Amino acid sequence: MKTRNTLKPLPKTILVLSLILAFVLPGLAQTQKEIIGYYPSWQWYKRSQLMSPEKLDYSKYTILNYSFFAPDAEGNLFGTDAWADSVLLRGKIDWAKAQPAYFPNTGLVDIAHAWGVKVMVSIGGWTLSENFPSIAADPVKRAHFASQCVHLLRSYKFDGIDIDWEYPGYAEHKGGTADKANFTLLMQAIRDSIDNYGQKINYKFLLTGAFGANIPNMENIEWEKIKVIMDYINLMTYDFNGPWSEETNHNSPLYSPAKGGVGSYDYAFKLLTEKYGVPSAKINMGVAFYGRTFVDCAGGKADVYAKHSGQVDAKTFAVDEGMPQYFNIVYQMDKFTKGWDSTAQVPYLVGKDINTFVTYDDEQSIRLKAEYVVQKNAAGVIIWDVTGDYMEKSPGSGSLKGTPLANVLNEVFKNGPKKAIKKRWK
């Protein structure tokens, strides 16, 4: 005797929902956190060209921000190093052919795209921000600046524009109160121009900006408008302290230190999300692959929260002019005793026989910051700068050993593989 199957077929609505979940949920689980590395063109010359495009470990990043292009007083944009820009962005020069001629697929953008990594151009920077106020204040210059942004996208096949205006309203860089509204107008002009170009070639270009992480900088931004215009807010959660501070303190504390200012990774994130209403999913938190130094601390011995001379240690860290990158800190570690600030959740170094204090980030503190990004559902991180943790097999060898800090970010974020980016020729 045969038994009858009593199972009823699923209703169509449930079946469709099940199929959607089957496809969507795995995608959500594999959503990548951004790991955006700023790549300064001047680093190419150092360490036997260890940072050449063909030597970069593209598997560690989702976006590289090529730094820097600069605006002149009229809104024209130009590179700061014609030779480096040419070789890095165009590729290796083929001297056997009439100039200019480059070997194909040897430039930063082509190689990055093959790895599925986007490359954006970062415009401005600390020393190149003085022309922003006058450009942003003038409708004609704003429009020209925006058109120049499109020209860069078209010429170099960049994937977007990153504006590093340091900072709207900052008087020492010719800023004033009008910058607050004018910054919004400039960003909107760029947004409109790159979107129009993108529609023509069926490509979505990104618009991001590097923003100061303390209260005065944040007060000079129209966040209600900016958070709609920008794809990402790149928050520079470092340089909270340095030789300008009254006492030795941390460059990039995760939490507000026991003494000194309240500025920290956590404080800045909460300020931006809770006071200004910026969605966490639009925020990339800054991680520092460099440190800062203080010398001649009071009492003759370096310590945290100590008075100091206001100078940097340009002797121990001569190559970095007293602001050492992580790899150089590691190389000089035998000169120091390591400490850990349990309140700020960052390491520090005090000299054994030298009166030097070093504030920096290591693998432990970078891990804590990456975990914070995951817990707060932030978009990801920005790195200043990407070259800082490129360890050599031996100092000066020009042979890469590894990238320990970037490794930690990838371990925590668990990013999946990336698809190659299709070439654009228009």
C-alpha positions in Angstrom: 0.0 0.0 0.0 1.4 3.4 -1.0 1.3 6.3 1.4 0.2 9.7 0.2 2.7 12.6 0.5 1.0 15.1 2.8 3.6 17.9 2.4 2.0 20.9 0.6 4.0 23.1 -1.8 5.2 26.4 -0.4 3.1 29.5 -1.2 4.6 31.6 -4.0 5.3 34.5 -1.7 7.2 32.4 0.8 9.1 30.7 -2.0 10.2 34.0 -3.5 11.2 35.3 -0.1 13.3 32.2 0.5 15.1 32.7 -2.8 15.8 36.3 -2.0 17.2 35.5 1.4 19.3 32.7 -0.1 21.0 35.2 -2.4 21.0 38.4 -0.3 22.0 37.2 3.1 25.3 35.6 2.0 26.1 38.9 0.2 25.4 40.9 3.4 27.6 38.6 5.4 30.4 39.2 2.9 30.1 43.0 2.8 33.6 44.4 2.8 34.9 47.0 5.2 36.8 49.7 3.4 40.6 49.7 3.9 41.6 52.9 2.3 45.4 53.6 2.1 46.7 57.0 1.3 49.7 56.6 -1.0 51.9 59.7 -1.1 53.9 60.0 -4.3 57.1 61.1 -2.5 57.3 57.7 -0.8 58.2 56.1 -4.1 61.7 57.4 -4.0 62.5 55.8 -0.6 63.9 52.4 0.4 65.1 51.4 -3.0 61.7 52.1 -4.4 60.0 49.5 -2.2 56.8 51.3 -2.7 56.7 51.0 -6.5 53.3 50.0 -8.0 54.5 46.5 -8.9 55.7 45.9 -5.3 52.5 47.0 -3.4 50.4 44.3 -1.7 47.1 45.2 -3.2 45.4 42.3 -1.4 45.4 44.4 1.8 43.3 47.4 0.5 40.0 48.2 -1.1 41.0 51.7 -2.2 44.2 53.6 -2.6 44.1 57.4 -2.4 46.9 58.9 -4.5 48.3 61.9 -2.7 48.5 64.7 -3.6 47.2 66.9 -6.4 47.0 70.6 -5.7 44.7 73.5 -6.7 46.1 76.8 -7.8 44.4 80.1 -7.1 42.2 79.8 -10.2 41.0 76.2 -9.5 43.4 74.4 -11.9 44.7 71.1 -10.6 48.2 69.9 -11.0 50.4 67.1 -9.5 53.1 68.0 -7.0 55.8 65.9 -8.6 55.7 65.7 -12.4 58.3 62.8 -12.6 56.7 60.7 -9.9 53.2 61.3 -11.1 54.2 60.3 -14.7 55.9 57.1 -13.7 53.5 56.0 -11.0 50.2 56.9 -12.8 51.2 56.3 -16.4 53.6 53.4 -16.0 57.2 52.5 -16.6 58.7 54.5 -19.4 59.6 52.7 -22.6 62.8 54.6 -23.6 63.0 52.7 -26.9 60.0 54.6 -28.3 59.3 58.2 -29.0 58.3 60.0 -25.8 56.0 59.9 -24.0 55.6 56.1 -24.2 54.9 53.8 -21.4 54.8 50.0 -21.0 51.1 49.0 -20.7 49.6 47.9 -17.4 52.6 49.0 -15.3 51.0 52.1 -13.6 49.4 52.2 -10.2 45.8 52.4 -11.5 46.1 49.6 -14.0 47.7 47.2 -11.5 45.3 48.2 -8.7 42.3 47.7 -11.0 43.5 44.2 -11.9 43.4 43.4 -8.2 40.0 44.9 -7.8 41.3 47.9 -5.9 40.0 51.4 -6.7 42.3 54.4 -6.9 41.2 57.9 -6.1 43.0 61.1 -6.3 43.4 63.1 -3.1 43.5 66.9 -3.6 45.0 69.2 -1.0 46.7 68.1 2.2 48.2 70.1 5.0 50.6 72.2 2.9 48.3 72.6 -0.1 45.0 73.9 1.3 45.5 77.7 1.2 43.7 78.1 -2.2 40.5 76.2 -1.2 38.8 79.2 0.5 39.0 81.5 -2.5 38.0 78.8 -4.9 35.0 77.7 -2.9 33.9 81.3 -2.5 33.8 82.0 -6.3 31.1 80.4 -8.5 33.3 80.5 -11.6 36.3 79.0 -9.8 34.1 76.3 -8.2 32.8 75.3 -11.6 36.3 75.2 -13.1 37.6 73.2 -10.2 34.9 70.7 -10.6 35.6 70.4 -14.3 39.3 69.9 -13.5 38.2 67.0 -11.2 36.5 65.4 -14.2 39.6 65.9 -16.3 41.7 64.0 -13.7 39.1 61.1 -13.7 39.2 61.0 -17.5 43.0 61.4 -17.9 44.2 58.9 -15.2 41.2 56.6 -14.9 40.8 57.4 -11.2 37.7 56.0 -9.5 36.8 59.2 -7.6 37.8 62.4 -5.9 39.0 62.8 -2.3 39.1 66.4 -1.0 41.7 67.0 1.7 41.0 70.6 2.7 42.7 71.2 6.0 40.5 72.9 7.1 37.5 75.0 6.3 37.6 78.0 8.7 41.2 77.5 9.5 42.7 81.1 9.6 46.3 80.0 9.1 45.4 78.5 5.8 43.5 81.6 4.7 40.1 80.3 5.9 37.2 82.1 7.5 33.6 81.8 8.6 32.3 81.8 5.0 34.1 78.5 4.4 31.4 76.6 6.2 28.7 77.3 3.5 31.2 77.5 0.7 32.6 74.1 1.4 29.2 72.6 0.8 28.9 74.5 -2.5 32.2 73.2 -3.7 31.4 69.6 -2.8 28.0 69.9 -4.6 29.7 71.3 -7.7 32.2 68.3 -7.7 29.3 65.9 -7.1 27.3 67.2 -10.0 30.2 67.2 -12.4 31.5 63.7 -11.6 28.0 62.3 -11.6 27.3 63.8 -15.0 30.5 62.3 -16.4 29.8 59.0 -14.7 26.3 58.8 -16.4 27.9 59.3 -19.8 30.3 56.3 -19.3 28.0 54.2 -17.0 30.3 54.4 -14.0 29.7 55.5 -10.4 32.5 57.7 -9.2 33.1 58.2 -5.5 33.4 61.6 -3.7 35.0 61.5 -0.3 36.8 64.0 2.0 39.3 63.9 4.8 37.9 65.7 7.9 39.4 67.0 11.1 38.4 65.0 14.1 38.1 67.7 16.8 35.3 70.0 17.8 36.5 73.2 16.0 36.9 71.4 12.7 33.6 69.7 12.9 31.8 72.9 13.7 32.8 74.4 10.4 31.0 71.8 8.3 27.3 71.7 7.3 26.9 68.1 8.2 23.2 67.8 7.3 24.0 68.7 3.7 27.5 67.1 3.5 26.5 63.7 4.7 24.1 63.5 1.7 26.6 64.8 -0.9 29.6 62.7 0.1 30.0 58.9 -0.3 32.4 58.7 2.7 33.5 60.8 5.5 37.2 60.0 6.1 37.8 61.0 9.7 41.4 61.9 10.6 41.4 60.4 14.1 45.1 61.0 14.6 47.4 64.0 15.5 45.3 64.5 18.6 48.6 65.2 20.3 52.2 66.0 19.2 55.1 68.3 20.1 52.7 71.2 20.2 50.9 69.7 23.2 51.8 70.8 26.7 52.5 67.3 27.9 53.5 64.1 26.3 50.4 62.3 25.1 49.0 60.0 22.5 48.8 60.6 18.8 45.7 58.5 18.2 44.2 57.2 21.5 41.2 54.8 21.1 39.6 56.4 24.2 40.1 59.8 25.8 43.4 59.8 27.8 43.4 60.3 31.6 45.0 63.7 31.2 45.0 66.3 28.5 42.4 66.8 25.8 39.4 64.6 25.3 40.1 64.0 21.7 40.2 60.3 20.7 39.0 57.7 18.2 35.9 57.0 20.3 35.1 60.7 21.2 35.3 61.8 17.5 33.1 58.9 16.3 30.4 59.6 18.9 30.5 63.4 18.2 30.0 62.8 14.5 27.3 60.3 14.8 25.4 61.5 17.9 25.7 65.3 17.6 25.9 65.7 13.9 23.8 62.7 12.8 26.3 61.3 10.2 25.4 57.6 9.6 28.1 55.3 10.9 28.1 53.4 7.5 29.5 56.5 5.9 32.4 57.0 8.3 35.9 55.7 7.7 38.0 56.0 10.9 41.6 57.0 10.6 44.4 54.7 11.7 48.0 56.0 12.0 50.9 53.9 10.6 53.3 56.5 12.1 54.1 57.9 15.5 55.2 61.2 17.1 58.1 61.9 19.3 58.8 64.2 22.3 62.2 65.0 23.7 63.8 66.4 26.9 61.0 65.5 29.2 60.9 67.1 32.7 62.9 65.2 35.4 65.4 63.9 32.8 63.5 60.8 31.9 60.7 60.4 29.3 57.2 59.4 30.5 53.6 59.7 29.6 51.9 63.0 30.6 55.3 64.7 31.2 56.4 68.2 30.4 58.7 68.4 27.4 60.7 70.8 25.2 58.3 71.0 22.3 60.9 69.5 20.0 61.0 66.1 18.2 63.6 63.4 18.2 65.2 64.1 14.8 68.3 62.2 15.8 66.9 58.8 16.5 64.4 59.1 13.7 66.4 61.3 11.3 65.0 59.7 8.2 61.4 60.7 9.2 62.4 64.0 10.7 61.2 63.0 14.1 57.8 61.7 13.0 58.6 58.0 12.5 56.8 55.5 10.4 55.9 52.2 12.1 58.7 50.2 10.4 61.3 52.7 11.7 59.9 52.5 15.2 60.2 48.7 15.1 63.8 49.1 13.9 64.7 51.3 16.8 62.8 49.3 19.5 65.9 48.2 21.3 66.4 51.8 22.4 63.1 51.9 24.3 61.0 50.3 27.0 57.4 49.7 25.9 54.4 50.8 28.0 50.6 50.4 27.6 48.0 53.0 28.6 45.0 51.0 29.8 42.8 54.1 29.7 43.6 55.3 26.2 44.2 51.7 24.9 47.4 52.5 23.0 51.1 51.7 23.4 54.0 54.1 24.0 57.7 54.0 24.3 60.1 55.6 26.7 63.8 55.8 26.0 66.2 53.7 28.0 69.3 55.9 27.7 67.7 58.8 25.7 65.1 61.2 27.0 62.5 60.5 24.2 58.9 59.6 24.4 57.2 57.9 21.4 53.5 57.7 20.8 52.4 55.2 18.1 50.1 52.3 17.2 51.1 48.6 17.1 49.3 45.4 16.1 47.4 45.3 19.4 46.0 48.8 19.3 45.2 48.6 15.5 43.2 45.4 16.3 41.2 47.2 19.0 40.4 50.0 16.5 39.4 47.6 13.8 37.1 45.8 16.2 35.6 49.2 17.2 34.8 49.8 13.5 33.0 46.4 13.3 31.1 47.0 16.6 30.0 50.4 15.5 29.1 49.4 12.0 31.4 52.0 10.5 32.3 51.8 6.8 36.0 51.0 7.5 39.3 52.8 8.0 41.7 55.1 6.3 45.4 54.7 6.7 48.0 57.5 6.8 50.0 56.4 5.2 50.0 53.1 3.5 53.8 52.8 3.3 54.2 53.0 7.1 54.1 49.2 7.8 56.0 47.9 4.8 58.6 45.9 6.6 61.8 44.9 4.8 63.6 41.6 5.1 66.5 43.7 6.3 66.7 47.5 6.5 67.6 49.0 3.2 67.2 45.7 1.3 64.3 46.9 -0.8 62.7 43.4 -0.4 59.3 43.2 1.3 58.9 41.0 4.3 55.3 41.9 5.3 52.7 44.4 6.3 51.8 43.5 9.9 49.4 46.4 10.7 47.4 46.0 7.4 47.3 42.2 8.1 45.5 42.9 11.4 42.9 45.1 9.7 42.2 42.3 7.2 42.0 39.6 9.9 39.4 41.6 11.8 37.3 42.7 8.8 37.4 39.3 7.1 37.1 40.9 3.7 36.5 38.5 0.8 38.1 38.4 -2.6 37.7 41.4 -5.0 36.7 41.4 -8.6 38.9 43.1 -11.2 37.7 46.5 -12.2 36.8 46.9 -15.9 39.0 49.3 -17.9 37.5 52.6 -19.0 38.6 54.2 -22.1 36.2 57.2 -22.5 
